[in-house]
Structure formats: C-alpha cells, structure tokens
Amino acid sequence: MNSELSTTNASGFLATDPDGVVLDGDGVRVMRHRLHELANAFTGVMIAGGLLSQYLEGGSLEHYASDICEGSERGCVLVREIRSQLLAARGEVEATPKGSPADSIQG
C-alpha cells in the first residue's frame, strides 16, 4: 500500500483509493452511529409531516405536507440501503426486522 494514499483521519476512515473509502472497525462504528442519528432525524420529520398533513387535511396546502412525508420516507429508504451495503461489505447480516422505513434503519 502506498503510504501517500493510505491515511486515517479522526473518524476512522482509511483513504486508500481515489475512487472510494475503506472503513476500519472504528469507522464502521462511527458510520453506523451516524446512520442511526440520520434515521432518527427522518423519523421526526415523518411524524411532524404526518401531523401537519392531518391538520391540513382537505386544505390547499396539504400537498406540501404530503411531499414532506414522501421525502422523509425516501430518506429512510436511502439510509437503510446505505446501512445494508455497509453491513454487507463487512460480511455482517442485517439483524433488524423489516417494518416501516424508520423501524428497519434503527440500530
């Protein structure tokens, strides 16, 4: 490995390839924690969007609340996909049950 291309930063990411990043054990732990926190943020947005949608039901602005809910659900799906790819790259198996988008990305 070329020492110029292999450096570890404070987050545990090993930059070994100009096309990608390799994670060490600490980097995987940090990434999983960040994904969990991102999932929590999307869950909060989904809840608030759902409540807003109920409040605006039938109103001319309801479609905006619906857009918020759809966007946050898509964000949850993306987080779940990234988490699954991270686990697969490490040879780990997804251990959480499949449920709502937010439920399946917690952990």
N, C-alpha and C positions, 0 to 999 in steps of 0.2 A: 504494500500500500504506500502510495506517495504521501509523505508527511505534509506536503503543501495542500493536498486535497483532503486530508483527514484531520479534522479538528473537532473538538467537543465544546459546545457552548454551555452556559449555566443551566439550560433546560434539559440537558442530556441528549441533545440531538447530535449525531455524528454525521458531518457533511463529508461524504466520501465520493460523491458522484455529482457532476454538474447537472445531471438530469433528475436527481432525487435526494432524499434524506434518509439516513438509516438511524433508527432509534435504538439506544441501548435500553437496559431494563428500567432505569430511572426515567428515560424519555418516554417509554410506553406508559409508565405510571402517570407521568405528568399529562400526557395526551389523553389518557382515559379520564383523568380528573377534569380536564378542560372540556371534554365532550360531555361529561356528566353535567357540568355547570351550564353549558350551552343548552342542553336538553331542559334543564330547569328554567332557563330564560324563555325558551319556546313554549314550555308548558304554561308559564304565567301569561304570555301573550295570547295563547289559545283560550285560556279561561276568561281573560278580560275581553277578548273579541267575542266570545260566546255570550257573555253577559251583555255586552253592548248590542249585539245582534238581537237578543231578546227584548232589550229596552226599545230598540228602534224598529221592532217588527212592524212591517207594513208601511214604514216611513220611506221617504225618498232617499235617505242616507243609509239604509240597511245594507245595500250592496257593498259599501265601504267596510262595514264590519265583517261581512262575508269574505271579502278579499283578505282581511287581516287573518281570519281563521284559516283560510286556504293556504296563505303564505306561511303561517307558522306550522301548519301540518306538513307542508313540503320541507320546511327546515328540519323538522323532526325526522322525516324520512332520510334526508341527506346525512344527518348526524348518525342515524342508525347504520346507513351504508358505510360511512367512514369508519365507524366503530367495528363493524363486521370485517372490513378489509384489514384494519389494524390487527384484530384478533387472528384472522386467517394468516396474515403474514408472520405472526409469532407462533403459529401452529396451535392456537387456542380455539376452543369451541364456544360459541355463543351460549351463555348459561341462563339468560333471562327468558321468561315465557313470552310468546307472541301475544300482543294485545293491542291497545291503542298505540299510535306512534310514540307518544310520550312514555308509556309504560315500558316499551321494549328498548328504549335507549338509556334508561336509568341504570346506574351501576358502575 
